[in-house]
Amino acid sequence: MRSFMYKAVASSVLFFASSVAFASGEGSGALALAEISAGIAIAVGAAGAATAQGRAASAALEGIARNPSAKGDVFVPMILSLVFMEFQALLAFAVAWKLVS
């Protein structure tokens, strides 16, 4: 399954990169590649943050469900970790913005 995902990602990147490489227009190819890279950066950052937030919340809620008295000990670190994960998504957006502009 993992090799299939690698092949799918590589082929989709090559598909988009080839259309940019052979495009004829006024814009430079480097700017178009930067725009594609920005889109991929936003997608990977958002997907990573969303997956990590779901897993962190799931683990925290399972821990609270098993031991309700540990709510205070689990809740604050969970919120702090969710903040860091959201910062990762915002940082991916900022890097993508910097690539395009």
N, C-alpha and C positions, 0 to 999 in steps of 0.2 A: 504494500500500500504506500509506503514511504517513497519508494522509487517512482511510483506512478505520479505522486504529487510533485516530485522534483522534475519529472519530465513534463508535466502539465504546466508548471510555472515557467520552466525554461522555454517551452514552445510558445507560450503566450507572450513572454517578454520578447522573444525573437520575432514573433509576428508583428508586434507593435513597433519594434525598433526598425524592422525592415521597411515598413511603410513610411517611417520618418526618414530613413536613410535615402530612399529613392524618390522622395517627394521633390517636386520642382516648384519653387516659389520664391518669394522675396525674403522670407525669414530664414534664419540660419538653422542648420540642423542641430547645433548645440543647444539652442533655446528650446527646440521641440523636444529633445531628449531630456532637458531639465524639467520640462512640464510633465513628461511621462514619469520621470523619477519622482517628482513631487506627488503625483497621484498615487504612485506605489507606496511612497513613504507614509502618506496619510492613511492609506488602506491598511498597511501593516501595523502602524501605530494604533489605529482604532481597533483593529481585530485583536491585537495583543492585549490592549488595555481591557477590552470587553471580556475576553476569555479569562484573564487574570482576576478581574473584579467578580465575575460569576463564581469562580472557584474559591476565592477568598471569602465571599459572603456565604457560600455553601458550607465551607469548613467551619466558619464562625458560628453559623446557626446550628450546625450539628453538635458543636461543642456546648453551646448554650442549652440545646435540647437534652443532652446527656447530663449536664450539671447546671441547672438553672441558677444556682447560687454563684456561679462564676461569671455571671453576665457582666459585671463591672470590670472584671479582669480581661475579658475578651473583647468587649465592645469598643473601648477606646483604641487599642492597637489595630482593630479591624478598620475603624474609620480612618485612622492615620495611614494605613496601607492603601485604602481606597483613594485617598488624596494623592499619594505618590503615584498610583497607577493612572489616575486622571491627568496628573502632570506629565506623564509619559506621552499620553495622547496629545496633549496640548503642545508639547515639545516637538512631536512629529509634525504637527501642523505648522509650527513656527519655522522649522527647518525647510519644510516644503515651500512655505511662503518666501523664504530667503532664496531658495533655488530659482523660483520663477521670477522674482524681481531683481 
